[in-house]
Amino acid sequence: NKYVKEYIKLGIKKENIDIFDYKNPYTIRDAYKIYKTNTIQNKKYDIIHTFSGGSLVLGFLRMSDNYNFDKVIFDSGPMFPTNRCTYNYLTNLYNIPKIFENTLHNIISKNRILHLNNEEKQFMFQIENNFERSIFPEDKHKLLFNSPKDNLILLDDILKLNDKNTQHVIYDNSDHVQHMKYNKDHYIQTVYDFIKK
């Protein structure tokens, strides 16, 4: 992993780095499985570095008091558990023709509530009421890398996430999860400064 190599260069030991591999959670059931599987034990991280849909995973995990962090870095995100965000992500990721947009929108909307058991429904309501506060706590330091070239994210919504502990870095030359590739020196220096403050 190229990011792990850069963290090691910054002086962080490999044994202190966890890599969380996940399948993109497109449904509430997917999200609930991630939550149930990974919040059994207490987890406390100094820094979490998320990419794209990984921010959704972080938000789902944070529905539990067992999962916490001091600082968070969002690369190409955060994403939001909303129909609009899911729709935007899927249509741009898979270049879905306009003719199918209404069908996809209906599938996404209905998939949020169909065939959920009571625990999953309760989890969905918890997400709808607490997700933004959970993923973006005001008392935590947050660093966000994004670009207007990235059409998988909702940049206007992301830029509204702003408090005294938030730092936005906007590149004009990089696509989704390509910010370090095209801005390596600045990206790494910004991460280093963020870690040290």
Disulfide bonds with the S-S distance in Angstrom:
none
